[in-house]
Amino acid sequence: MRYQHDDPLAFGLLYDRYASGLFFFAHSLIEDSALAEDLVQESFLRLLDRDPAGLQEFVRGLLYTILRNLAYDEARKRRLRLKSYPSILASEISTDRTGSPDHLEELSRALHALPHEQRETIILKSYGGFTFSEIAQILGVPEATVKSRYRYALEKLAQLLQEDQGDL
């Protein structure tokens, strides 16, 4: 890999290749576009802190793992702030959702109705293009667990999207 051999242009190529997928994954975890962008940037900055020659992991998986950890850290901080300052954060969390939702919003709602383990799995598989083995490595769970989470997520998504179609 060119990044591991200190090619100065390789980091930009890595960003171009993975940033949009990382953003979609981050947004699926935290539902905040601005924060998702920040977490993507932070993920790449943390990758820069590592010695490229010493990277044994696959870089794409490493980026997703870094991003996932950052998103969970942010979610913990947000829950703590919400407990400490509920009236201040109530306005931060609520968003204007008037108007008819387009397909992306419908999908986003359905994804967020899934348990977070299933949501992570389906995003990494369907939108990240990872194999079950790679997802297992990123999430730190057995491959069989990833496969069952994926199957349950697909079933639940189909059900949720079908219910949304019935509401229209």
C-alpha positions in Angstrom: 0.0 0.0 0.0 1.4 3.4 -1.0 0.4 5.0 2.4 2.5 2.5 4.2 5.5 3.4 2.1 5.4 7.1 2.8 3.9 8.3 -0.5 2.9 11.9 0.3 -0.1 11.8 -2.1 -1.4 8.5 -0.7 -3.1 10.1 2.4 -5.2 12.3 0.2 -6.2 9.3 -1.9 -7.2 7.4 1.3 -9.3 10.4 2.3 -11.0 10.6 -1.1 -11.7 6.8 -1.1 -13.0 6.4 2.4 -14.4 9.7 3.7 -17.9 9.4 2.3 -18.4 5.9 3.6 -17.0 6.9 7.0 -19.4 9.9 7.1 -22.4 7.7 6.3 -21.3 5.3 9.1 -20.8 8.2 11.6 -24.1 9.8 10.7 -25.8 6.5 11.2 -24.4 6.2 14.7 -24.9 9.8 15.9 -27.5 11.4 13.7 -25.7 14.8 13.6 -24.1 15.8 10.2 -21.7 18.4 11.6 -20.5 16.1 14.4 -20.2 13.2 11.9 -18.0 15.4 9.7 -15.8 16.2 12.7 -15.5 12.6 13.7 -14.4 11.6 10.1 -11.8 14.3 10.3 -10.6 13.2 13.7 -10.4 9.6 12.5 -8.0 10.6 9.7 -6.0 12.7 12.1 -5.6 9.8 14.4 -4.5 7.7 11.5 -1.8 10.3 10.8 -0.6 9.8 14.4 0.3 6.2 13.6 3.5 5.2 11.8 2.4 4.2 8.3 5.2 1.7 8.0 4.0 -0.1 11.2 0.4 -0.5 10.2 -0.3 -4.2 10.3 -4.1 -3.8 10.2 -6.0 -3.0 7.0 -6.3 0.8 6.9 -9.9 0.9 5.9 -10.9 -1.3 8.8 -8.7 0.7 11.1 -10.4 3.9 10.1 -13.8 2.5 10.7 -12.7 1.2 14.1 -11.3 4.6 15.1 -14.5 6.3 13.9 -16.7 3.8 15.8 -14.8 4.4 19.0 -14.9 8.2 18.6 -18.7 8.0 18.0 -19.3 5.9 21.1 -17.1 8.3 23.1 -19.2 11.2 21.8 -22.5 9.4 22.6 -21.3 8.8 26.2 -20.4 12.4 26.5 -23.8 13.5 25.1 -25.7 11.2 27.5 -23.7 12.6 30.4 -24.4 16.2 29.3 -28.1 15.3 28.9 -28.2 14.0 32.4 -26.5 17.1 33.7 -28.1 19.7 31.6 -31.4 18.3 30.2 -33.1 21.7 29.4 -30.1 23.0 27.5 -29.6 19.9 25.4 -33.3 19.3 24.6 -33.1 22.0 22.0 -29.8 20.6 20.7 -31.4 17.2 20.1 -34.7 18.2 18.6 -34.6 19.1 15.0 -37.1 20.4 12.5 -38.5 17.4 10.7 -41.4 19.1 8.9 -42.2 18.4 5.3 -42.5 15.0 3.5 -39.4 12.8 4.0 -37.5 11.6 1.0 -36.2 8.1 0.6 -32.9 8.8 2.5 -34.7 10.2 5.5 -37.0 7.1 5.4 -34.0 4.8 5.3 -32.3 6.8 8.1 -35.3 6.5 10.3 -35.5 2.8 9.7 -31.8 2.4 10.4 -32.1 4.3 13.7 -35.0 2.1 14.8 -32.6 -0.9 14.7 -30.6 -1.9 17.8 -27.2 -0.2 17.5 -25.4 -3.6 17.0 -27.6 -4.4 14.0 -27.3 -0.9 12.6 -23.5 -1.0 12.8 -23.4 -4.3 11.1 -25.7 -3.4 8.2 -24.0 -0.1 7.6 -20.5 -1.7 7.6 -21.7 -4.5 5.3 -24.1 -2.7 2.9 -22.5 0.7 2.7 -18.9 0.1 3.9 -18.4 -2.9 1.7 -16.8 -4.9 4.4 -16.8 -8.7 4.6 -18.3 -10.5 7.6 -14.8 -11.4 8.7 -13.7 -7.7 8.5 -16.8 -6.5 10.4 -16.1 -9.1 13.1 -12.6 -7.7 13.5 -13.8 -4.1 13.6 -16.5 -4.8 16.2 -14.5 -7.3 18.2 -17.2 -10.1 18.0 -17.3 -13.6 16.4 -18.1 -13.7 12.7 -21.2 -15.8 13.4 -22.5 -13.0 15.6 -22.0 -10.6 12.7 -23.9 -12.8 10.3 -26.9 -13.2 12.6 -27.0 -9.5 13.4 -27.0 -8.8 9.7 -29.8 -11.2 9.0 -31.9 -9.8 11.8 -31.2 -6.3 10.7 -32.3 -7.0 7.1 -35.5 -8.6 8.3 -36.3 -5.7 10.6 -35.4 -3.1 8.0 -37.7 -4.7 5.5 -40.5 -4.7 8.0 -39.9 -1.0 9.0 -39.7 0.2 5.4 -42.8 -1.7 4.5 -44.6 -0.1 7.5 -43.4 3.4 6.3 -44.8 2.6 2.8 -48.2 1.8 4.3 -48.2 5.1 6.2 -47.9 7.1 2.9 
